[in-house]
Amino acid sequence: MSKRTEFVTAGIPNKPMVKQKRRTIRLSHAVIVRAPGLLPMWYTPGELAQDLGISARALRDWQRFGLPYRRDERGHIWIDGRQFAAWVKAVCQPRPGRGLNQDEAYCLHCRGPVKLINPTRRRHGNQVTLKGQCPQCGNAIYRGGRHGESAELPLGPSVS
């Protein structure tokens, strides 16, 4: 099981900041669970990888994504356990999303929330399905809900 997290990386030296790409880091469930238990000491990438059950190469790759580390006078990489745990927690924070209003649904074609046009309601037990049209592309869009919650929605004719 893994969790995907997206964030924009810092620019690479001697490259323009304009060409930033959205990168995705995959943190395994084991890393997310084991990171808070790390000791406040300096780890080598090999030691930390062994404690977390991942490869040292993954840790070196994560340095490009902001993993906190330092190099000693010989050039060896050292990673503080507490700083690593804080970085994992920060990376795994869910992105703030905008909730949908009562009269909106998500259009998969336009890839965004839109207001429902001519919505109809179908009830299947406690589940309610709202069907309408996207005002931008004209495709059919759907939104699910519960019977008690959707009764307040300003809708068109109800279909059972």
trRosetta pair geometry for C-beta under 8 A, 3 or more apart (Angstrom, degrees):
i j d omega theta_ij theta_ji phi_ij phi_ji
1 28 7.4 102 80 -164 54 67
1 29 4.3 35 81 -34 99 133
2 26 4.9 10 170 -172 141 98
2 27 6.6 154 -161 77 85 38
2 28 5.2 -54 -102 -106 88 49
2 29 6.6 -115 -88 -29 38 73
3 26 7.6 149 69 -153 41 55
3 27 5.5 -22 60 65 93 91
3 29 7.1 106 -19 -80 94 64
3 32 6.3 56 15 -54 133 147
3 92 6.0 43 111 -129 148 98
4 24 5.5 -11 -164 -168 102 116
4 25 7.6 151 -152 74 53 46
4 26 6.0 -27 -98 -100 70 71
5 24 7.1 147 72 -153 40 65
5 25 5.4 -21 63 59 93 93
5 27 6.8 14 6 6 117 110
5 91 5.1 119 102 163 162 81
5 92 6.0 -107 -70 -99 142 40
5 93 8.0 80 -136 48 128 50
6 22 5.6 15 -172 177 114 108
6 23 7.2 162 -145 81 67 38
6 24 5.3 -35 -93 -97 78 76
6 95 7.1 -13 58 -52 93 137
7 22 7.7 177 95 -149 11 75
7 23 7.2 -28 69 62 56 81
7 25 7.7 -12 28 4 95 110
7 65 7.5 104 68 -163 110 100
7 91 7.2 -108 -3 -134 137 75
8 20 5.3 41 -167 158 110 132
8 21 7.9 169 -134 89 76 26
8 22 6.0 -56 -88 -102 72 62
8 23 7.5 112 -127 18 29 83
9 20 6.8 -173 61 -152 66 97
9 21 7.6 2 32 64 103 67
9 23 5.2 24 -24 14 115 134
9 64 6.5 5 -151 147 142 85
9 65 5.9 -83 -104 -112 108 59
9 66 7.5 -155 -131 -29 75 95
10 66 7.2 113 -7 -72 109 94
11 15 5.9 -157 -180 84 95 92
11 16 7.2 -92 -149 129 137 24
11 17 4.1 -84 -60 -101 147 73
11 20 6.4 -82 -79 -79 79 96
12 15 4.4 36 71 27 92 130
15 19 6.8 -83 163 56 106 117
16 19 5.8 84 80 5 91 96
17 20 6.3 1 179 -43 61 106
23 65 6.6 -134 101 -101 137 107
25 62 6.7 70 -138 -115 129 90
25 65 5.4 92 -72 -159 131 172
25 91 6.3 -42 71 -175 143 134
27 31 4.9 -114 -172 79 89 131
27 32 5.6 101 132 -54 119 93
27 88 6.5 134 -144 -144 152 94
27 91 6.6 120 -34 108 142 127
27 92 6.5 -81 57 -77 150 103
28 31 4.9 101 58 3 77 99
28 32 7.3 -145 97 -2 43 87
28 53 7.7 -96 87 92 145 102
28 54 6.5 174 20 -83 129 114
29 32 5.7 -57 -150 39 36 112
29 33 6.1 27 156 -14 70 111
30 33 6.0 -62 -144 43 27 105
30 34 5.7 9 166 -6 67 118
30 52 6.4 123 126 176 101 69
30 53 4.9 -55 146 63 152 129
30 54 7.3 169 86 -48 119 92
31 34 6.3 -63 -130 47 23 99
31 35 5.9 38 168 -42 63 107
31 52 5.2 35 -105 -171 75 122
31 53 7.8 -135 -62 59 68 86
31 54 6.2 14 -71 -33 113 136
31 88 6.4 -153 146 -129 96 136
32 35 6.4 -41 -140 13 19 116
32 88 6.3 -178 -111 168 54 121
32 92 5.9 99 -122 -89 113 156
33 36 7.8 -68 178 24 30 97
34 37 5.8 -71 -165 43 52 111
34 38 7.3 73 145 -50 76 84
34 51 6.8 171 158 142 133 83
34 52 5.3 168 87 -122 138 66
34 53 7.3 130 -5 12 161 102
35 38 6.0 -29 -163 -12 43 114
35 52 7.1 28 -71 -110 71 115
35 84 6.2 -130 -149 124 102 91
35 85 4.4 154 155 -114 90 70
35 88 4.1 -22 169 40 175 160
35 89 7.4 -162 108 -40 133 77
36 85 5.2 110 -97 -155 39 126
36 89 7.5 73 -76 -62 94 113
37 85 8.0 162 26 -102 31 133
38 43 7.6 -72 -161 -28 123 140
38 48 7.7 15 -125 -130 134 92
38 51 6.9 95 -107 130 91 147
38 81 3.3 -156 144 -170 113 107
38 82 6.8 -156 93 -61 103 41
38 84 6.2 -1 58 70 168 115
38 85 5.3 -162 38 -50 113 113
39 81 5.0 73 69 56 45 168
40 80 7.1 4 -157 -176 59 96
40 81 5.8 -131 -94 64 24 107
40 82 4.6 11 -106 -30 83 121
41 80 7.5 -171 101 -142 18 62
41 81 5.7 33 46 -2 58 122
42 78 4.4 -3 -174 -177 117 117
42 79 7.0 134 -157 63 63 32
42 80 5.8 -39 -96 -89 63 61
42 81 7.8 -132 -82 -16 17 80
43 47 4.5 -140 -162 87 91 112
43 48 3.9 105 130 -57 142 96
43 51 7.3 -83 -132 13 148 136
43 78 7.0 138 65 -160 36 63
43 79 5.0 -35 65 67 91 87
43 80 7.6 147 15 -105 81 12
43 81 6.0 89 -18 -65 116 85
43 84 7.7 -30 37 -14 127 149
44 47 4.7 91 50 8 79 102
44 48 7.0 -156 83 -3 38 88
44 76 7.0 -48 -119 173 102 112
44 77 6.9 99 -149 82 64 75
44 78 6.7 -46 -89 -104 52 59
44 79 7.7 98 -146 19 8 88
45 48 5.9 -60 -142 43 30 108
45 49 5.9 33 159 -23 66 110
45 56 4.3 93 135 -154 106 97
45 59 4.5 178 -145 88 100 140
45 60 6.1 22 -136 -53 158 85
45 77 5.6 28 -30 88 108 125
45 79 6.7 86 -79 -7 60 124
46 49 5.7 -54 -143 36 27 112
46 50 6.4 28 157 -20 62 106
46 56 5.0 -18 -85 -85 57 137
47 50 5.8 -56 -151 34 30 111
47 51 6.5 26 153 -16 64 107
48 51 5.7 -55 -147 38 33 110
48 52 6.1 15 159 -5 67 113
48 56 7.9 107 65 -111 84 76
48 59 6.1 102 90 -100 122 154
48 79 5.5 -15 -43 67 158 131
48 81 7.5 -170 -109 -96 105 76
48 84 6.9 -167 -147 -100 139 173
49 52 6.1 -67 -141 48 27 99
49 53 7.9 -130 169 44 55 8
49 54 5.3 -102 -147 80 78 69
49 55 5.8 -17 -157 160 134 14
49 56 4.3 -100 -23 -71 156 62
49 58 7.1 131 -117 49 109 98
49 59 5.7 -112 -68 -16 98 128
50 53 7.7 32 -175 -69 26 36
54 58 4.9 -69 156 52 121 145
54 59 7.1 129 100 -41 118 87
55 58 4.8 109 65 -6 82 97
55 59 7.7 -146 103 1 54 81
56 59 5.6 -50 -159 34 45 114
56 60 6.5 44 146 -18 70 103
57 60 5.6 -55 -149 38 35 111
57 61 6.3 38 151 -21 66 104
58 61 5.6 -53 -149 36 32 112
58 62 6.4 34 152 -22 65 105
59 62 5.6 -54 -148 33 32 112
59 63 7.3 51 149 -37 60 89
59 67 6.8 170 -167 171 67 169
59 79 7.0 -93 -173 -37 128 159
60 63 5.8 -31 -164 1 40 117
60 77 7.5 161 -100 18 86 174
61 64 6.5 -46 -179 21 47 108
61 65 7.7 27 135 -2 67 108
62 65 5.2 -62 -158 44 56 110
62 66 7.9 -61 165 56 75 51
62 67 4.1 75 123 -41 97 134
63 66 8.0 168 -172 29 30 10
63 67 4.8 -74 -91 53 44 110
63 69 6.0 -44 -114 19 107 135
63 77 7.7 -80 -83 -141 143 141
65 91 7.6 56 140 -112 122 132
66 87 6.8 -177 116 -147 92 117
66 91 7.9 167 73 -77 116 109
67 79 7.1 -28 157 -123 108 123
67 84 7.0 17 -161 -118 92 81
67 87 5.9 104 -126 153 53 163
68 79 7.1 118 94 -143 66 77
68 80 6.6 -36 111 41 115 99
68 83 4.2 -83 80 151 141 127
68 84 6.8 -135 55 -71 92 54
68 86 7.9 12 12 69 138 104
68 87 5.7 -164 3 -55 95 134
69 77 5.4 -3 173 -167 136 96
69 78 6.4 151 -165 75 80 42
69 79 4.8 -42 -105 -89 90 77
70 77 7.7 146 78 -152 33 52
70 78 5.4 -24 65 63 81 96
70 80 8.0 42 5 -26 105 96
71 75 5.5 -13 -174 -144 122 37
71 76 6.6 148 -152 68 69 34
71 77 6.0 -35 -95 -92 74 52
71 78 7.3 155 -99 15 24 82
72 75 7.2 -55 67 12 64 17
72 76 5.1 -1 34 52 106 91
72 78 6.4 67 -36 -15 96 123
79 83 7.3 -137 -178 74 69 107
79 84 5.4 55 161 -62 112 123
80 83 4.0 65 77 17 110 112
80 84 6.5 -178 86 -15 54 85
81 84 5.7 -57 -148 35 27 112
81 85 6.5 28 155 -19 64 105
82 85 5.6 -51 -148 35 34 112
82 86 6.4 33 153 -17 65 104
83 86 5.6 -53 -148 38 34 112
83 87 6.3 37 151 -22 65 105
84 87 5.6 -53 -148 35 32 113
84 88 6.4 34 153 -20 65 102
85 88 5.8 -50 -148 34 32 111
85 89 6.5 32 153 -18 63 106
86 89 5.7 -54 -149 37 32 113
86 90 6.3 31 153 -19 65 107
87 90 5.7 -56 -146 38 31 110
87 91 6.2 29 156 -18 66 108
88 91 5.8 -56 -144 38 29 109
88 92 6.1 18 160 -12 65 114
89 92 6.1 -64 -143 43 26 104
89 93 7.1 50 153 -49 59 87
90 93 6.0 -29 -161 -10 35 115
94 97 7.6 -53 149 -11 107 100
98 113 7.1 -108 99 1 114 144
100 104 4.4 -147 -168 87 95 110
100 105 6.8 48 -157 -97 149 24
100 106 6.8 -101 -79 -46 133 85
100 113 5.4 -174 -110 -128 89 131
100 143 7.4 -150 128 -132 162 137
101 104 4.5 83 52 2 81 115
101 113 7.8 112 16 166 81 137
102 152 6.9 -63 -154 98 151 98
102 153 5.2 -162 164 -105 106 85
102 154 7.9 89 115 14 118 76
103 115 5.7 10 127 -144 100 87
103 116 5.9 -126 177 30 68 96
103 119 7.7 -141 -150 -16 75 148
103 153 6.5 147 -83 -154 68 94
103 154 6.3 -13 -90 51 120 94
104 113 4.8 30 169 180 131 107
104 114 6.5 159 -149 81 86 25
104 115 5.6 -59 -96 -95 72 47
104 116 6.8 -177 -118 -19 20 82
104 143 7.8 120 109 -78 44 156
105 113 7.2 170 89 -145 21 69
105 114 6.7 -28 65 63 68 73
105 116 5.4 66 0 -69 110 99
105 130 6.6 -155 -71 93 130 116
105 132 6.5 156 13 46 138 113
105 141 4.6 150 103 137 132 120
105 142 6.7 -180 -165 93 147 18
105 143 3.8 -127 -109 -50 108 117
106 112 7.2 -140 -146 130 71 15
106 113 5.5 -46 -95 -91 64 63
106 114 7.7 111 -129 17 21 75
106 141 7.2 -171 79 -164 36 123
106 143 7.5 118 16 -92 70 95
107 110 4.1 32 97 36 128 102
107 111 7.1 -58 91 -11 78 20
107 112 6.3 -5 49 60 94 56
107 113 7.6 139 8 -124 79 14
107 114 4.9 21 -19 10 120 125
107 134 4.4 69 -107 -106 137 134
107 136 7.1 -175 61 46 173 112
107 137 6.7 143 177 30 142 118
107 139 6.7 118 -154 66 105 112
107 141 5.0 -71 -97 -92 72 137
108 111 7.0 25 -165 -78 30 55
108 139 8.0 -88 56 109 80 147
108 141 7.6 166 6 -117 77 90
109 134 6.8 -140 52 15 115 168
109 137 4.9 -112 105 77 135 167
109 139 4.9 108 -1 16 146 154
110 114 6.3 63 63 -41 148 131
110 134 6.1 169 -7 -171 128 145
110 136 5.2 75 -92 76 147 138
110 137 5.5 -163 -54 -14 101 122
114 134 5.1 61 84 -142 159 82
114 135 5.9 -165 179 28 120 88
114 136 6.2 -119 -114 1 144 106
114 141 7.0 141 62 0 113 170
115 135 6.2 19 64 -11 88 130
116 119 4.1 42 137 -67 135 113
116 130 6.4 -55 -109 150 163 122
116 132 3.3 102 -164 44 96 169
116 133 7.5 103 -165 43 59 43
116 141 6.9 -135 -108 78 82 113
116 143 7.2 -94 -69 6 131 128
117 132 5.4 141 53 174 45 106
117 133 4.4 -47 66 65 107 91
117 134 7.4 -27 14 72 109 3
117 135 5.3 125 -42 -72 125 82
118 132 5.9 153 74 -140 56 83
118 133 6.1 29 45 12 101 104
118 156 5.3 22 -164 -41 56 154
119 130 5.2 -9 -165 -172 118 104
119 131 6.8 146 -151 75 62 38
119 132 4.0 -39 -90 -72 70 117
119 153 7.5 -67 101 143 151 127
119 155 4.8 -85 94 -137 111 86
119 156 5.4 163 70 11 53 96
120 130 7.3 154 75 -154 40 55
120 131 5.2 -19 58 61 91 92
120 132 7.2 160 13 -74 63 65
120 155 7.1 117 -114 175 19 112
120 156 5.5 -49 -79 75 62 111
120 157 6.3 -10 -119 75 91 70
120 158 7.2 142 -165 -120 69 27
120 159 5.2 20 174 3 119 114
121 128 5.8 -17 -165 -169 100 110
121 129 7.4 146 -156 76 49 46
121 130 5.8 -22 -99 -100 69 71
121 150 6.5 156 -131 140 129 132
121 153 7.6 143 -77 73 129 127
121 155 5.3 43 -32 155 114 163
121 156 8.0 172 -8 63 81 66
121 158 4.7 -31 62 -123 106 79
121 159 6.8 161 73 32 49 67
122 128 7.0 152 78 -157 45 58
122 129 4.8 -14 61 59 99 96
122 131 7.1 31 -3 -5 109 110
122 159 5.4 -28 -86 84 79 92
122 160 7.0 139 -141 -118 63 24
123 127 7.3 147 -158 84 53 49
123 128 5.3 -24 -101 -102 70 77
123 147 6.0 58 -137 -105 115 103
123 158 7.6 13 -16 -175 106 112
123 160 6.0 -24 43 -121 97 77
124 127 4.9 -21 70 71 89 100
124 128 7.7 171 25 -86 67 29
124 129 7.1 29 4 -7 109 105
125 147 7.8 -122 120 -39 47 127
126 146 5.6 -10 157 -153 94 85
126 147 4.8 -104 -152 -1 55 113
126 148 7.8 -15 -156 -8 96 85
127 144 6.5 -26 -168 -162 99 104
127 145 7.7 139 -160 80 56 36
127 146 6.8 -54 -106 -110 42 49
127 147 7.3 -23 -3 -42 9 83
128 144 7.1 140 81 -162 55 53
128 145 4.8 -27 67 73 103 85
128 146 6.5 54 13 142 99 8
128 147 5.4 134 -40 -87 109 51
128 149 7.9 -153 33 63 130 83
128 150 4.4 -122 83 35 156 153
129 142 6.0 -20 -172 -163 99 109
129 143 7.5 150 -160 77 52 41
129 144 5.7 -26 -103 -102 67 69
129 145 7.9 163 -85 27 26 70
130 142 6.6 145 79 -160 57 53
130 143 4.4 -12 57 60 110 91
130 144 7.5 -160 18 -76 78 20
130 145 6.8 31 -15 9 108 114
130 150 6.8 -163 -54 -146 113 138
130 153 7.3 -64 -95 123 141 167
130 155 7.1 -121 -128 -114 109 129
131 140 6.3 -11 -167 -169 98 104
131 141 7.5 157 -152 82 51 43
131 142 5.5 -18 -99 -102 70 78
132 140 7.5 152 84 -152 27 60
132 141 5.8 -25 70 64 76 88
132 143 7.9 -3 17 7 105 103
133 138 5.9 -15 -175 -152 114 45
133 139 7.2 155 -151 80 68 26
133 140 6.4 -50 -99 -100 61 47
133 141 7.0 110 -144 16 14 88
134 137 4.9 10 94 48 133 81
134 138 6.2 -59 67 -5 84 12
134 139 5.1 16 18 52 122 73
134 140 7.8 -106 -9 -49 86 3
134 141 5.2 93 -57 -25 89 124
145 149 5.2 -123 175 82 112 115
145 150 4.3 119 99 -56 139 116
146 149 4.7 75 62 13 89 109
146 150 6.8 171 73 -8 41 94
147 150 6.7 -71 -142 39 21 98
147 151 7.1 38 160 -45 59 98
148 151 6.3 -41 -159 -1 31 116
149 152 7.6 -63 174 23 40 99
150 153 5.1 -27 -168 0 67 124
150 155 7.8 34 167 -35 97 141
155 158 7.0 74 105 -73 128 78
